[in-house]
Amino acid sequence: MTGFLGSYLYQVDSKGRVTLPAAFRRGSDSLSLVLVQAFPDALALYPDENWRAVEERLEEFVQRNPERRRDALRFTANAYSVSPDKQGRILVPDRLRVVIGIEEEVLIVGALKRIELWNPDQFAQSDRQLDDEELSAIQTIFL
């Protein structure tokens, strides 16, 4: 599978479930993901194989910086294993939805190795114009 690409606007149902886009579920009968608040403005969904690399980096971080163990625990304490049901829905716990401000709608954004869940208004506010230098630096990736 190539990386996760695109953005999709979905409703959050009354139980806090969100449907994952079919494009993100394609080719996987038993998708297993880890949901975590890895960023201040979005939730992240990592497929298990990509989460393993995050776990390894987190363990290395704690080994090099034992005084930062509680910082690492902040992330793992709010991480959840989720799998889409037959309708492609995952449950997003209330405490995570509240922190990000996801209420009735969620913007699901492909971020290559992960999927991000955003409050649509927050995402629109963060979408800014790049100046020429920033744009040039990013465009070199595509050359």
JOFENGI-V764379 format. One record per helix or strand. SS is the DSSP state (h for helix, s for strand). FROM is the first residue (numbers start at 0). LEN is the number of residues. If there is no record, write none. Layout:
{{SS | FROM | LEN} {SS | FROM | LEN}}
//
This chain:
{{s | 3 | 1} {s | 6 | 6} {s | 16 | 3} {h | 21 | 4} {s | 31 | 8} {s | 41 | 6} {h | 47 | 17} {h | 65 | 11} {s | 79 | 4} {s | 88 | 3} {h | 93 | 7} {s | 104 | 8} {s | 113 | 5} {h | 119 | 7} {h | 131 | 11}}
//
